[in-house]
Amino acid sequence: MTRIILEDIKLNKDKKIIKPQENMSHYFDSNVNSNLYREEVKKKEIDVETYINSRTSHTTKLPRTPQVARKSRLFSRPLVSFLIFSLLVGAIYWGGNYFHKAIVTITSKKQNINYDHKLFTASKVLNNNGVDFEIMIVSDNFLKNLTLTEPKDVSIKAHGSIILYNEFSTTSQKITIGSFISDEEGKVYKTDSTIIIPGYKIIDKKITPGQIEVNLISFLPGEEYNGEPTDFHVNAFKGTSKYNKIYGKLKSPLIGGAQGLVYSVGDKDKENIDNVAQNSFKNKLLDKVKSQVPSGYILYPLAMSYFYKIDENTISKTPEATVKIDGELSVVLLNEKSLIDSIIKNSLANISKGELKEVNIVDLNNLIFNFSDKEQLITKELESIPFSLTGDIKAIWNPDIEMLKSKLVGINKADVLSIFRQDPGISSAIVSVFPPWKKHLPRNTNKINIVIQ
Protein backbone atom coordinates (compact mmCIF):
# COMPACT_ATOMS: atom_id res chain seq x y z
CA MET A 1 0.00 0.00 0.00
CA THR A 2 2.86 2.33 0.82
CA ARG A 3 4.31 1.98 -2.69
CA ILE A 4 1.02 2.82 -4.26
CA ILE A 5 0.71 5.87 -2.08
CA LEU A 6 4.19 7.03 -2.99
CA GLU A 7 3.45 6.66 -6.68
CA ASP A 8 0.29 8.61 -6.21
CA ILE A 9 2.23 11.31 -4.49
CA LYS A 10 4.80 11.31 -7.28
CA LEU A 11 2.14 11.81 -9.86
CA ASN A 12 0.55 14.59 -7.89
CA LYS A 13 3.94 16.23 -7.67
CA ASP A 14 4.00 16.62 -11.41
CA LYS A 15 0.55 18.07 -11.49
CA LYS A 16 -0.18 21.67 -10.93
CA ILE A 17 -1.23 22.32 -7.40
CA ILE A 18 -4.61 23.88 -7.14
CA LYS A 19 -4.33 27.07 -5.42
CA PRO A 20 -6.71 27.76 -2.60
CA GLN A 21 -8.03 30.87 -4.02
CA GLU A 22 -9.04 29.10 -7.20
CA ASN A 23 -11.18 26.45 -5.61
CA MET A 24 -10.55 25.91 -1.94
CA SER A 25 -14.05 25.00 -1.15
CA HIS A 26 -13.48 21.44 -2.38
CA TYR A 27 -10.69 20.64 0.12
CA PHE A 28 -11.27 22.78 3.16
CA ASP A 29 -13.93 24.48 4.94
CA SER A 30 -14.12 28.13 4.53
CA ASN A 31 -12.82 28.42 8.11
CA VAL A 32 -9.34 27.05 7.31
CA ASN A 33 -6.61 29.56 7.10
CA SER A 34 -5.09 29.73 3.66
CA ASN A 35 -1.55 30.41 4.92
CA LEU A 36 -1.48 27.33 7.10
CA TYR A 37 -2.65 25.30 4.22
CA ARG A 38 0.14 26.46 1.97
CA GLU A 39 2.81 25.68 4.55
CA GLU A 40 1.37 22.28 5.12
CA VAL A 41 1.28 21.48 1.44
CA LYS A 42 4.80 22.77 0.93
CA LYS A 43 6.07 20.65 3.84
CA LYS A 44 4.50 17.53 2.40
CA GLU A 45 6.05 18.19 -1.00
CA ILE A 46 9.50 18.48 0.60
CA ASP A 47 9.01 15.22 2.57
CA VAL A 48 7.87 13.37 -0.55
CA GLU A 49 10.80 14.62 -2.61
CA THR A 50 13.25 13.69 0.18
CA TYR A 51 11.79 10.16 0.33
CA ILE A 52 11.90 9.73 -3.44
CA ASN A 53 15.54 10.83 -3.54
CA SER A 54 16.47 8.39 -0.78
CA ARG A 55 14.74 5.51 -2.61
CA THR A 56 16.46 6.39 -5.82
CA SER A 57 19.87 6.32 -4.16
CA HIS A 58 19.17 2.90 -2.60
CA THR A 59 17.97 1.26 -5.80
CA THR A 60 20.79 2.54 -8.00
CA LYS A 61 22.79 -0.50 -9.17
CA LEU A 62 26.52 -0.38 -8.60
CA PRO A 63 28.79 -1.55 -11.37
CA ARG A 64 29.86 -5.25 -10.95
CA THR A 65 33.03 -7.15 -11.86
CA PRO A 66 32.33 -9.32 -14.92
CA GLN A 67 31.90 -13.04 -14.02
CA VAL A 68 31.87 -16.18 -16.15
CA ALA A 69 28.54 -17.83 -16.14
CA ARG A 70 28.57 -21.20 -14.29
CA LYS A 71 27.24 -24.33 -15.93
CA SER A 72 24.68 -26.27 -14.03
CA ARG A 73 26.01 -29.51 -12.28
CA LEU A 74 24.95 -32.91 -13.74
CA PHE A 75 25.12 -34.69 -10.32
CA SER A 76 24.73 -33.20 -6.95
CA ARG A 77 27.27 -33.80 -4.21
CA PRO A 78 25.04 -36.12 -2.18
CA LEU A 79 24.43 -38.26 -5.27
CA VAL A 80 28.17 -38.49 -6.03
CA SER A 81 28.92 -39.46 -2.43
CA PHE A 82 26.26 -42.16 -2.58
CA LEU A 83 27.70 -43.58 -5.81
CA ILE A 84 31.23 -43.68 -4.39
CA PHE A 85 29.99 -45.39 -1.26
CA SER A 86 28.08 -47.96 -3.34
CA LEU A 87 31.15 -48.71 -5.46
CA LEU A 88 33.30 -49.12 -2.36
CA VAL A 89 30.86 -51.52 -0.76
CA GLY A 90 30.60 -53.50 -4.03
CA ALA A 91 34.39 -53.71 -4.35
CA ILE A 92 34.72 -54.98 -0.79
CA TYR A 93 32.01 -57.58 -1.36
CA TRP A 94 33.49 -58.76 -4.66
CA GLY A 95 37.02 -58.78 -3.22
CA GLY A 96 35.79 -60.73 -0.21
CA ASN A 97 34.41 -63.44 -2.50
CA TYR A 98 37.47 -63.47 -4.76
CA PHE A 99 39.98 -63.70 -1.92
CA HIS A 100 37.80 -65.94 0.23
CA LYS A 101 39.97 -68.71 1.68
CA ALA A 102 40.38 -70.89 4.75
CA ILE A 103 43.48 -72.26 6.47
CA VAL A 104 42.91 -75.30 8.67
CA THR A 105 45.79 -76.29 10.97
CA ILE A 106 45.36 -79.81 12.33
CA THR A 107 47.29 -81.44 15.15
CA SER A 108 47.10 -85.16 14.45
CA LYS A 109 46.81 -87.82 17.10
CA LYS A 110 50.06 -89.41 18.31
CA GLN A 111 50.77 -92.42 20.51
CA ASN A 112 54.09 -93.73 21.87
CA ILE A 113 54.86 -97.46 21.63
CA ASN A 114 57.58 -99.03 23.78
CA TYR A 115 59.00 -102.51 23.13
CA ASP A 116 61.22 -104.64 25.32
CA HIS A 117 62.05 -107.77 23.33
CA LYS A 118 58.59 -107.85 21.79
CA LEU A 119 58.24 -111.12 19.85
CA PHE A 120 57.37 -111.18 16.15
CA THR A 121 57.61 -113.71 13.35
CA ALA A 122 58.89 -113.16 9.86
CA SER A 123 57.11 -115.50 7.51
CA LYS A 124 56.65 -116.23 3.81
CA VAL A 125 53.35 -117.98 4.47
CA LEU A 126 50.42 -115.81 3.37
CA ASN A 127 47.66 -114.71 5.78
CA ASN A 128 49.39 -115.82 8.99
CA ASN A 129 49.91 -112.29 10.40
CA GLY A 130 53.67 -112.65 10.03
CA VAL A 131 56.04 -110.04 8.64
CA ASP A 132 56.98 -110.51 4.99
CA PHE A 133 60.72 -110.89 4.41
CA GLU A 134 63.37 -111.63 1.82
CA ILE A 135 66.83 -113.19 2.08
CA MET A 136 69.86 -111.60 0.42
CA ILE A 137 73.26 -113.27 0.29
CA VAL A 138 76.41 -111.58 -1.04
CA SER A 139 79.92 -112.96 -1.21
CA ASP A 140 83.31 -111.58 -2.15
CA ASN A 141 86.99 -112.06 -1.48
CA PHE A 142 89.69 -109.86 -0.06
CA LEU A 143 93.44 -110.03 -0.48
CA LYS A 144 95.47 -109.17 2.59
CA ASN A 145 99.20 -108.55 2.45
CA LEU A 146 100.93 -109.99 5.51
CA THR A 147 104.36 -110.62 6.91
CA LEU A 148 104.20 -114.24 8.03
CA THR A 149 106.00 -115.14 11.24
CA GLU A 150 106.15 -118.95 11.35
CA PRO A 151 108.83 -120.67 9.25
CA LYS A 152 108.74 -124.45 8.92
CA ASP A 153 110.06 -127.33 6.82
CA VAL A 154 107.26 -128.81 4.66
CA SER A 155 106.54 -131.24 1.84
CA ILE A 156 103.09 -130.37 0.53
CA LYS A 157 101.28 -131.32 -2.66
CA ALA A 158 99.25 -128.80 -4.66
CA HIS A 159 95.50 -129.18 -4.86
CA GLY A 160 92.63 -127.79 -6.97
CA SER A 161 89.59 -128.90 -8.99
CA ILE A 162 88.58 -129.45 -12.62
CA ILE A 163 85.42 -130.20 -14.63
CA LEU A 164 85.52 -133.46 -16.63
CA TYR A 165 83.44 -133.56 -19.85
CA ASN A 166 82.12 -136.54 -21.82
CA GLU A 167 81.72 -136.03 -25.58
CA PHE A 168 82.60 -139.61 -26.37
CA SER A 169 79.21 -141.33 -26.00
CA THR A 170 75.69 -141.05 -24.69
CA THR A 171 76.59 -143.56 -22.01
CA SER A 172 78.30 -142.53 -18.78
CA GLN A 173 82.01 -142.98 -18.17
CA LYS A 174 83.53 -144.00 -14.83
CA ILE A 175 86.77 -142.49 -13.51
CA THR A 176 88.11 -144.20 -10.40
CA ILE A 177 89.86 -142.62 -7.42
CA GLY A 178 93.59 -142.10 -7.93
CA SER A 179 93.29 -141.92 -11.74
CA PHE A 180 96.12 -139.93 -13.28
CA ILE A 181 95.22 -136.64 -14.98
CA SER A 182 97.80 -134.59 -16.91
CA ASP A 183 97.77 -130.92 -17.88
CA GLU A 184 99.02 -129.42 -21.16
CA GLU A 185 102.55 -129.15 -19.70
CA GLY A 186 102.64 -132.81 -18.75
CA LYS A 187 102.35 -132.29 -14.98
CA VAL A 188 100.52 -135.19 -13.38
CA TYR A 189 97.73 -135.08 -10.79
CA LYS A 190 95.49 -137.67 -9.23
CA THR A 191 91.72 -137.70 -8.63
CA ASP A 192 90.73 -137.80 -4.95
CA SER A 193 87.45 -139.69 -5.53
CA THR A 194 85.64 -141.98 -7.95
CA ILE A 195 83.27 -140.16 -10.28
CA ILE A 196 80.91 -141.01 -13.16
CA ILE A 197 80.70 -138.61 -16.11
CA PRO A 198 77.20 -138.55 -17.64
CA GLY A 199 76.85 -139.22 -21.38
CA TYR A 200 76.33 -136.41 -23.84
CA LYS A 201 72.94 -135.23 -25.16
CA ILE A 202 71.94 -133.89 -28.56
CA ILE A 203 70.00 -130.63 -28.28
CA ASP A 204 69.01 -128.76 -31.45
CA LYS A 205 71.24 -131.10 -33.41
CA LYS A 206 74.23 -130.13 -31.27
CA ILE A 207 76.15 -132.27 -28.79
CA THR A 208 75.91 -131.12 -25.20
CA PRO A 209 78.55 -133.05 -23.24
CA GLY A 210 77.91 -134.53 -19.83
CA GLN A 211 80.02 -133.04 -17.03
CA ILE A 212 81.08 -133.48 -13.42
CA GLU A 213 83.52 -131.80 -10.98
CA VAL A 214 86.44 -133.63 -9.41
CA ASN A 215 89.27 -132.58 -7.06
CA LEU A 216 92.90 -133.09 -8.02
CA ILE A 217 96.07 -133.51 -5.96
CA SER A 218 99.51 -133.13 -7.52
CA PHE A 219 101.48 -136.34 -7.94
CA LEU A 220 104.56 -134.82 -6.27
CA PRO A 221 104.99 -132.06 -3.67
CA GLY A 222 106.40 -128.69 -4.58
CA GLU A 223 105.36 -125.25 -5.64
CA GLU A 224 105.97 -125.99 -9.32
CA TYR A 225 102.57 -127.67 -9.36
CA ASN A 226 100.84 -124.48 -8.32
CA GLY A 227 99.16 -122.62 -11.16
CA GLU A 228 96.22 -122.37 -13.50
CA PRO A 229 96.58 -124.81 -16.38
CA THR A 230 93.59 -124.85 -18.75
CA ASP A 231 93.38 -128.31 -20.38
CA PHE A 232 93.47 -131.78 -18.81
CA HIS A 233 93.32 -135.31 -20.16
CA VAL A 234 92.90 -138.78 -18.59
CA ASN A 235 96.19 -140.64 -18.90
CA ALA A 236 94.44 -144.02 -19.16
CA PHE A 237 92.72 -142.97 -22.42
CA LYS A 238 95.93 -141.90 -24.15
CA GLY A 239 96.19 -143.55 -27.61
CA THR A 240 92.43 -144.14 -27.80
CA SER A 241 89.46 -142.23 -29.29
CA LYS A 242 88.40 -141.30 -25.78
CA TYR A 243 91.52 -139.19 -25.13
CA ASN A 244 90.21 -136.07 -26.89
CA LYS A 245 86.51 -136.77 -26.24
CA ILE A 246 86.81 -137.13 -22.46
CA TYR A 247 88.69 -134.06 -21.21
CA GLY A 248 88.93 -131.59 -18.35
CA LYS A 249 88.88 -127.80 -17.79
CA LEU A 250 90.18 -125.96 -14.75
CA LYS A 251 87.56 -125.11 -12.10
CA SER A 252 89.77 -123.64 -9.34
CA PRO A 253 93.53 -122.90 -9.35
CA LEU A 254 96.00 -125.46 -8.10
CA ILE A 255 97.59 -124.08 -4.96
CA GLY A 256 99.44 -125.07 -1.78
CA GLY A 257 102.27 -127.02 -3.30
CA ALA A 258 105.55 -126.49 -1.39
CA GLN A 259 108.73 -128.24 -0.29
CA GLY A 260 111.52 -127.20 2.02
CA LEU A 261 111.65 -124.20 4.39
CA VAL A 262 108.57 -122.01 3.97
CA TYR A 263 106.46 -119.53 5.92
CA SER A 264 102.89 -120.39 6.86
CA VAL A 265 99.98 -118.67 8.61
CA GLY A 266 100.57 -118.81 12.36
CA ASP A 267 98.35 -117.89 15.33
CA LYS A 268 99.55 -114.28 15.39
CA ASP A 269 98.85 -114.00 11.66
CA LYS A 270 95.35 -115.39 12.18
CA GLU A 271 94.58 -112.63 14.72
CA ASN A 272 95.61 -110.01 12.19
CA ILE A 273 93.50 -111.63 9.48
CA ASP A 274 90.51 -111.91 11.84
CA ASN A 275 90.67 -108.19 12.64
CA VAL A 276 90.61 -107.34 8.94
CA ALA A 277 87.84 -109.83 8.18
CA GLN A 278 85.55 -108.66 11.02
CA ASN A 279 85.92 -104.97 10.22
CA SER A 280 86.96 -103.63 6.84
CA PHE A 281 86.02 -106.75 4.85
CA LYS A 282 82.67 -107.20 6.61
CA ASN A 283 81.86 -103.49 6.11
CA LYS A 284 82.71 -103.88 2.44
CA LEU A 285 80.15 -106.67 2.14
CA LEU A 286 77.60 -104.69 4.16
CA ASP A 287 77.96 -101.68 1.86
CA LYS A 288 77.41 -104.01 -1.06
CA VAL A 289 74.19 -105.27 0.53
CA LYS A 290 72.91 -101.76 1.34
CA SER A 291 73.35 -100.69 -2.26
CA GLN A 292 71.07 -103.54 -3.32
CA VAL A 293 68.29 -103.30 -0.72
CA PRO A 294 65.04 -102.88 -2.69
CA SER A 295 62.67 -100.01 -1.98
CA GLY A 296 60.12 -100.75 0.75
CA TYR A 297 62.40 -103.04 2.77
CA ILE A 298 64.32 -102.34 5.96
CA LEU A 299 67.64 -103.83 7.03
CA TYR A 300 68.53 -104.08 10.73
CA PRO A 301 72.23 -104.36 11.66
CA LEU A 302 71.74 -107.58 13.63
CA ALA A 303 69.43 -109.23 11.08
CA MET A 304 72.37 -110.91 9.38
CA SER A 305 74.95 -113.65 9.61
CA TYR A 306 78.53 -113.43 8.42
CA PHE A 307 81.37 -115.85 8.01
CA TYR A 308 84.72 -115.89 6.32
CA LYS A 309 87.47 -118.39 5.66
CA ILE A 310 91.13 -118.45 4.70
CA ASP A 311 93.34 -121.22 3.45
CA GLU A 312 95.35 -122.05 6.56
CA ASN A 313 97.65 -124.06 4.36
CA THR A 314 98.82 -120.89 2.65
CA ILE A 315 102.61 -120.97 2.44
CA SER A 316 105.27 -118.67 1.06
CA LYS A 317 108.97 -118.97 0.36
CA THR A 318 109.39 -115.48 1.89
CA PRO A 319 107.79 -113.83 4.95
CA GLU A 320 105.91 -111.41 2.69
CA ALA A 321 102.77 -113.11 1.45
CA THR A 322 99.27 -112.38 0.20
CA VAL A 323 96.47 -114.18 1.99
CA LYS A 324 93.05 -114.53 0.35
CA ILE A 325 89.96 -114.07 2.56
CA ASP A 326 86.65 -115.42 1.27
CA GLY A 327 83.53 -113.98 2.97
CA GLU A 328 79.78 -114.28 2.78
CA LEU A 329 77.11 -112.00 4.30
CA SER A 330 73.49 -113.18 4.58
CA VAL A 331 70.78 -110.73 5.65
CA VAL A 332 67.07 -110.72 6.42
CA LEU A 333 65.16 -107.86 4.80
CA LEU A 334 61.82 -107.03 6.43
CA ASN A 335 59.00 -105.60 4.33
CA GLU A 336 58.39 -102.16 5.89
CA LYS A 337 54.63 -101.99 5.22
CA SER A 338 54.13 -105.52 6.49
CA LEU A 339 56.13 -104.68 9.64
CA ILE A 340 54.01 -101.56 10.26
CA ASP A 341 50.79 -103.55 9.85
CA SER A 342 52.05 -106.17 12.27
CA ILE A 343 53.03 -103.52 14.87
CA ILE A 344 49.60 -101.87 14.58
CA LYS A 345 47.80 -105.19 15.02
CA ASN A 346 49.94 -106.07 18.04
CA SER A 347 49.98 -102.66 19.76
CA LEU A 348 46.80 -100.87 18.58
CA ALA A 349 44.34 -103.72 18.77
CA ASN A 350 41.27 -101.51 19.34
CA ILE A 351 41.76 -99.40 16.24
CA SER A 352 38.87 -99.36 13.74
CA LYS A 353 39.21 -100.43 10.10
CA GLY A 354 38.51 -96.90 8.88
CA GLU A 355 41.15 -95.55 11.23
CA LEU A 356 43.70 -98.20 10.26
CA LYS A 357 44.48 -96.62 6.90
CA GLU A 358 45.32 -93.29 8.59
CA VAL A 359 47.92 -94.66 11.03
CA ASN A 360 51.63 -94.69 10.28
CA ILE A 361 54.54 -95.89 12.41
CA VAL A 362 57.66 -93.72 12.42
CA ASP A 363 61.16 -94.15 13.83
CA LEU A 364 61.36 -97.83 12.82
CA ASN A 365 65.13 -97.44 12.63
CA ASN A 366 65.14 -96.82 16.40
CA LEU A 367 64.23 -100.46 16.98
CA ILE A 368 66.84 -103.10 17.80
CA PHE A 369 66.40 -106.43 15.99
CA ASN A 370 67.46 -109.75 17.52
CA PHE A 371 66.98 -113.31 16.36
CA SER A 372 65.10 -115.37 18.92
CA ASP A 373 67.58 -118.16 18.18
CA LYS A 374 71.08 -116.78 18.68
CA GLU A 375 72.44 -119.55 16.43
CA GLN A 376 70.02 -118.71 13.63
CA LEU A 377 71.36 -119.66 10.22
CA ILE A 378 70.22 -117.67 7.22
CA THR A 379 69.63 -119.62 4.04
CA LYS A 380 67.53 -119.14 0.94
CA GLU A 381 65.28 -121.99 2.05
CA LEU A 382 64.03 -120.28 5.25
CA GLU A 383 60.24 -119.96 5.46
CA SER A 384 59.88 -118.57 8.99
CA ILE A 385 62.14 -116.62 11.36
CA PRO A 386 61.17 -115.69 14.96
CA PHE A 387 62.68 -112.41 16.17
CA SER A 388 62.24 -109.68 18.79
CA LEU A 389 62.21 -105.88 18.70
CA THR A 390 63.33 -103.46 21.42
CA GLY A 391 63.01 -99.68 21.46
CA ASP A 392 60.63 -96.69 21.28
CA ILE A 393 58.55 -95.82 18.26
CA LYS A 394 55.57 -93.57 17.63
CA ALA A 395 52.20 -94.08 15.94
CA ILE A 396 50.98 -90.98 14.08
CA TRP A 397 47.56 -90.54 12.52
CA ASN A 398 47.41 -88.92 9.08
CA PRO A 399 43.83 -87.76 8.38
CA ASP A 400 42.59 -87.93 4.78
CA ILE A 401 43.03 -84.30 3.66
CA GLU A 402 40.95 -84.55 0.48
CA MET A 403 38.05 -86.18 2.32
CA LEU A 404 38.19 -83.47 5.00
CA LYS A 405 38.12 -80.75 2.35
CA SER A 406 35.02 -82.23 0.75
CA LYS A 407 33.28 -82.22 4.15
CA LEU A 408 34.32 -78.65 4.96
CA VAL A 409 33.23 -77.07 1.67
CA GLY A 410 30.74 -74.27 2.27
CA ILE A 411 29.85 -75.19 5.87
CA ASN A 412 29.29 -72.65 8.61
CA LYS A 413 32.28 -71.96 10.83
CA ALA A 414 30.23 -73.00 13.82
CA ASP A 415 29.80 -76.51 12.34
CA VAL A 416 33.51 -77.18 11.74
CA LEU A 417 34.06 -78.70 15.17
CA SER A 418 31.47 -81.40 14.54
CA ILE A 419 33.32 -82.44 11.37
CA PHE A 420 36.63 -82.78 13.21
CA ARG A 421 35.06 -84.82 16.00
CA GLN A 422 34.10 -87.48 13.46
CA ASP A 423 37.78 -88.21 12.74
CA PRO A 424 39.57 -89.94 15.65
CA GLY A 425 42.93 -89.09 14.10
CA ILE A 426 42.49 -85.37 14.80
CA SER A 427 43.68 -84.23 18.20
CA SER A 428 42.91 -80.51 17.72
CA ALA A 429 42.36 -78.02 14.92
CA ILE A 430 42.39 -74.27 14.27
CA VAL A 431 40.38 -72.71 11.42
CA SER A 432 41.18 -69.27 10.01
CA VAL A 433 38.82 -67.75 7.43
CA PHE A 434 39.57 -64.70 5.31
CA PRO A 435 37.94 -62.19 5.09
CA PRO A 436 37.07 -62.31 8.79
CA TRP A 437 33.40 -61.41 8.28
CA LYS A 438 32.76 -64.54 6.23
CA LYS A 439 30.64 -66.97 8.25
CA HIS A 440 31.13 -69.92 5.88
CA LEU A 441 34.14 -71.72 4.48
CA PRO A 442 34.82 -71.40 0.72
CA ARG A 443 32.76 -73.50 -1.66
CA ASN A 444 35.85 -74.36 -3.66
CA THR A 445 38.17 -77.04 -2.23
CA ASN A 446 41.15 -75.31 -3.86
CA LYS A 447 40.60 -72.38 -1.45
CA ILE A 448 40.76 -74.63 1.60
CA ASN A 449 44.33 -75.31 2.74
CA ILE A 450 44.81 -78.04 5.36
CA VAL A 451 48.12 -78.25 7.22
CA ILE A 452 48.86 -81.26 9.45
CA GLN A 453 51.28 -80.86 12.34
Sequence and secondary structure as in RCSB ss.txt:
>XXXX:A:sequence
MTRIILEDIKLNKDKKIIKPQENMSHYFDSNVNSNLYREEVKKKEIDVETYINSRTSHTTKLPRTPQVARKSRLF
SRPLVSFLIFSLLVGAIYWGGNYFHKAIVTITSKKQNINYDHKLFTASKVLNNNGVDFEIMIVSDNFLKNLTLTE
PKDVSIKAHGSIILYNEFSTTSQKITIGSFISDEEGKVYKTDSTIIIPGYKIIDKKITPGQIEVNLISFLPGEEY
NGEPTDFHVNAFKGTSKYNKIYGKLKSPLIGGAQGLVYSVGDKDKENIDNVAQNSFKNKLLDKVKSQVPSGYILY
PLAMSYFYKIDENTISKTPEATVKIDGELSVVLLNEKSLIDSIIKNSLANISKGELKEVNIVDLNNLIFNFSDKE
QLITKELESIPFSLTGDIKAIWNPDIEMLKSKLVGINKADVLSIFRQDPGISSAIVSVFPPWKKHLPRNTNKINI
VIQ
>XXXX:A:secstr
 HHHHHHHHHHHHHS    HHHHGGGTS TTS HHHHHHHHHHHHHHHHHHHHHHHHHH              SS
 HHHHHHHHHHHHHHHHHHHHHHT EEEEEEEE EEEEEEEEEEEEEE STTSS B EEEEEEEEEEEEEEE  E
EEEEEEEEEEEEEEEE S SS EEE TT EEEETT  EEEESS EEE   EEETTEEE EEEEEEEEEEEESGGG
 B   EEEEGGGTTSTTTTTEEEEEEEEEE  EEEEEEE  HHHHHHHHHHIIIIIHHHHHHHHHTT  TTEEEE
EEEEEEEEEE TT EESSSEEEEEEEEEEEEEEEEHHHHHHHHHHHH TT  HHHHTTEEEE GGGSEEEESSTT
    TT  EEEEEEEEEEEEEE   HHHHHHHHTT BGGGHHHHHHT TTEEEEEEEEESTT  B  SSGGGEEE
EE 
